[in-house]
């Protein structure tokens, strides 16, 4: 997308705006508060506390994925569990001293240049990326919402799930046809027009046709979102 006009920039800005609105309007207070960390062309969104049920996690992601289609973009996501922490205190001493001197924990001077630093790491981020990579290695590319199959039972029945045949330890959540009262509440707070599944299907097909996406991308996208090609 970065070489195709400004769609990538607009898509990232749209994603950023949606996350900001959900954090501010839907879950601003402890214990429901969210922690969103920008990493390149993606975000890692963490809960404040462990969530036994995963309906809220899936609903947030689905709201984001649906919201992206309103500007002609699509997204891909995975749900995982694990620790997350700020590891800036373990940086080399000279780096810590430079950040104190420059007054910025994440940007320090390299003379007339700069070094930008990412402080958030942990098993949660590693697990989320691993799920995505395993699905990609199983030739499941495209706009998918992935979750470990062993965690899928923690979702309510309104969430439509399909196991990946080539990677049965991973399942895909149908982000077009799944339903949840939590999802409805989030979309209401976002102020987005609630589109019908057929609208999302049409947007997805338009995206594939407009960008000439290969069958290796469109096939899994349609299959796991329950869309007839």
C-alpha positions as CSV (number, residue, x, y, z in Angstrom):
1,X,0.0,0.0,0.0
2,X,2.8,2.4,0.7
3,X,3.7,2.6,-3.0
4,X,0.0,3.1,-4.0
5,X,-0.8,6.7,-3.3
6,X,-1.7,7.7,0.2
7,X,-4.0,4.9,1.1
8,X,-1.5,3.4,3.5
9,X,-1.2,6.7,5.4
10,X,-5.0,7.2,5.4
11,X,-5.5,3.7,6.6
12,X,-3.0,4.0,9.4
13,X,-4.6,7.3,10.5
14,X,-8.0,5.7,10.4
15,X,-6.8,2.8,12.6
16,X,-5.2,5.3,15.0
17,X,-8.4,7.4,15.2
18,X,-10.6,4.3,15.8
19,X,-8.4,3.0,18.6
20,X,-8.2,6.5,20.2
21,X,-12.0,6.8,20.1
22,X,-12.6,3.3,21.6
23,X,-10.1,4.0,24.3
24,X,-11.5,7.4,25.2
25,X,-15.2,6.8,24.7
26,X,-15.7,3.1,25.5
27,X,-13.1,2.1,28.0
28,X,-11.5,5.1,29.6
29,X,-11.3,3.8,33.2
30,X,-9.7,1.1,35.2
31,X,-10.2,-1.9,35.1
32,X,-11.5,-1.7,31.5
33,X,-8.9,0.7,30.3
34,X,-6.7,-0.2,27.3
35,X,-3.1,0.2,26.5
36,X,-2.4,0.8,22.7
37,X,1.2,0.7,21.4
38,X,2.0,1.9,17.9
39,X,4.6,-0.3,16.1
40,X,5.2,0.6,12.5
41,X,2.1,-0.1,10.5
42,X,0.3,-1.8,13.4
43,X,-0.9,-1.5,16.9
44,X,-0.6,-3.8,19.9
45,X,-3.6,-3.3,22.2
46,X,-3.4,-4.7,25.7
47,X,-6.0,-5.1,28.4
48,X,-5.4,-3.7,31.9
49,X,-6.2,-7.1,33.5
50,X,-6.6,-10.7,32.4
51,X,-9.9,-11.4,30.6
52,X,-11.5,-14.7,31.2
53,X,-14.0,-14.1,28.5
54,X,-12.7,-12.9,25.2
55,X,-15.9,-11.2,23.8
56,X,-14.6,-7.7,24.5
57,X,-11.2,-8.4,22.8
58,X,-12.8,-9.9,19.7
59,X,-15.4,-7.1,19.6
60,X,-12.8,-4.4,19.7
61,X,-10.9,-6.0,16.9
62,X,-14.0,-6.6,14.7
63,X,-15.0,-2.9,15.2
64,X,-11.6,-1.9,14.0
65,X,-11.6,-4.2,11.0
66,X,-15.1,-3.1,10.0
67,X,-14.2,0.5,10.5
68,X,-11.3,0.3,8.2
69,X,-13.5,-0.8,5.3
70,X,-15.3,2.5,5.4
71,X,-12.3,4.2,3.8
72,X,-11.4,1.4,1.4
73,X,-8.8,-0.3,3.6
74,X,-8.7,-3.7,5.3
75,X,-6.8,-5.0,8.3
76,X,-5.5,-8.2,9.8
77,X,-5.3,-9.1,13.5
78,X,-4.6,-11.8,16.0
79,X,-5.7,-12.4,19.6
80,X,-3.2,-13.8,22.1
81,X,-2.2,-13.8,25.7
82,X,1.0,-13.1,27.6
83,X,2.9,-10.5,29.6
84,X,3.6,-7.0,28.4
85,X,6.0,-4.6,30.1
86,X,8.1,-1.5,29.6
87,X,11.7,-2.6,29.4
88,X,13.3,0.8,29.0
89,X,15.0,0.3,32.3
90,X,17.1,-2.5,30.9
91,X,18.6,-0.4,28.1
92,X,22.4,0.2,28.1
93,X,23.4,2.8,30.7
94,X,24.6,5.3,28.1
95,X,21.2,5.1,26.4
96,X,19.3,5.7,29.6
97,X,21.5,8.7,30.4
98,X,21.0,10.1,27.0
99,X,17.2,9.8,27.3
100,X,17.3,11.6,30.6
101,X,19.5,14.4,29.2
102,X,17.3,14.8,26.2
103,X,14.1,14.7,28.2
104,X,12.5,12.0,26.0
105,X,12.4,8.3,26.8
106,X,11.6,7.3,23.3
107,X,13.7,9.7,21.1
108,X,17.3,10.5,21.8
109,X,19.9,12.5,20.0
110,X,22.6,11.0,17.7
111,X,24.4,14.2,17.3
112,X,22.4,15.9,14.6
113,X,20.4,12.7,14.0
114,X,18.0,10.8,16.3
115,X,17.4,7.3,17.6
116,X,13.8,6.3,18.2
117,X,13.2,3.6,20.7
118,X,10.4,1.1,21.4
119,X,10.1,0.3,25.1
120,X,7.2,-2.1,25.2
121,X,7.9,-5.8,24.7
122,X,6.8,-9.1,26.2
123,X,5.4,-12.6,25.6
124,X,2.0,-11.2,24.6
125,X,3.4,-9.4,21.6
126,X,5.5,-12.3,20.7
127,X,2.5,-14.7,20.9
128,X,0.4,-12.4,18.7
129,X,3.0,-12.1,16.0
130,X,3.7,-15.9,16.2
131,X,0.0,-16.7,15.5
132,X,0.1,-14.4,12.5
133,X,3.3,-16.0,11.1
134,X,2.0,-19.6,11.6
135,X,-1.1,-18.7,9.7
136,X,0.9,-17.1,6.9
137,X,3.1,-20.1,6.7
138,X,0.0,-22.3,6.3
139,X,-0.8,-20.1,3.3
140,X,-3.6,-18.3,5.1
141,X,-2.9,-14.7,4.0
142,X,-5.5,-11.9,3.8
143,X,-7.8,-10.0,6.0
144,X,-8.2,-12.4,8.9
145,X,-8.9,-12.3,12.6
146,X,-6.9,-15.1,14.1
147,X,-7.1,-16.8,17.6
148,X,-5.6,-19.9,19.0
149,X,-8.2,-22.7,18.7
150,X,-7.7,-23.6,22.4
151,X,-8.9,-20.1,23.3
152,X,-11.9,-20.0,21.0
153,X,-14.2,-21.6,23.6
154,X,-13.9,-18.4,25.6
155,X,-15.9,-16.6,22.9
156,X,-19.7,-16.5,23.0
157,X,-21.8,-18.3,20.4
158,X,-22.4,-15.1,18.4
159,X,-18.8,-15.2,17.2
160,X,-18.5,-17.4,14.1
161,X,-15.3,-19.5,14.1
162,X,-13.6,-21.6,11.4
163,X,-10.4,-23.7,12.0
164,X,-7.6,-23.3,9.6
165,X,-7.3,-26.7,7.8
166,X,-3.5,-26.4,7.4
167,X,-3.0,-25.1,10.9
168,X,-5.8,-26.6,13.1
169,X,-4.3,-25.0,16.3
170,X,-5.4,-21.7,14.9
171,X,-9.0,-20.5,14.1
172,X,-10.3,-17.5,12.3
173,X,-13.1,-15.4,13.6
174,X,-15.6,-14.3,10.9
175,X,-15.3,-10.5,11.4
176,X,-18.2,-9.9,8.9
177,X,-20.9,-12.1,10.3
178,X,-20.1,-12.4,14.0
179,X,-22.5,-10.7,16.4
180,X,-22.2,-9.4,20.0
181,X,-23.9,-6.9,22.2
182,X,-20.5,-5.6,23.2
183,X,-19.7,-5.1,19.5
184,X,-23.0,-3.2,19.0
185,X,-22.1,-0.9,21.9
186,X,-18.6,-0.1,20.6
187,X,-19.9,0.7,17.1
188,X,-22.6,3.0,18.6
189,X,-19.9,4.9,20.6
190,X,-17.8,5.1,17.4
191,X,-20.7,6.8,15.7
192,X,-20.3,4.6,12.6
193,X,-23.3,3.6,10.5
194,X,-24.0,0.0,11.3
195,X,-23.6,-1.7,7.9
196,X,-25.2,-5.0,7.0
197,X,-22.9,-8.1,6.4
198,X,-23.7,-7.7,2.7
199,X,-22.2,-4.2,2.8
200,X,-18.9,-5.5,4.3
201,X,-18.9,-8.3,1.7
202,X,-19.3,-5.8,-1.1
203,X,-16.5,-3.6,0.3
204,X,-14.2,-6.6,0.6
205,X,-14.9,-7.7,-3.0
206,X,-14.3,-4.1,-4.2
207,X,-11.0,-4.0,-2.4
208,X,-9.8,-7.3,-4.0
209,X,-10.9,-6.2,-7.5
210,X,-9.5,-2.6,-7.2
211,X,-6.1,-3.8,-6.0
212,X,-5.9,-6.9,-8.1
213,X,-5.3,-9.1,-5.1
214,X,-4.1,-12.6,-5.9
215,X,-6.1,-15.7,-5.1
216,X,-3.6,-16.6,-2.4
217,X,-4.8,-13.5,-0.5
218,X,-8.5,-13.3,-1.6
219,X,-9.2,-17.0,-1.2
220,X,-8.5,-17.3,2.5
221,X,-10.0,-13.8,3.1
222,X,-13.3,-14.8,1.5
223,X,-13.3,-18.3,3.0
224,X,-12.8,-17.4,6.6
225,X,-15.0,-14.3,6.5
226,X,-17.9,-16.4,5.0
227,X,-18.0,-14.5,1.7
228,X,-18.9,-16.2,-1.5
229,X,-16.3,-15.3,-4.2
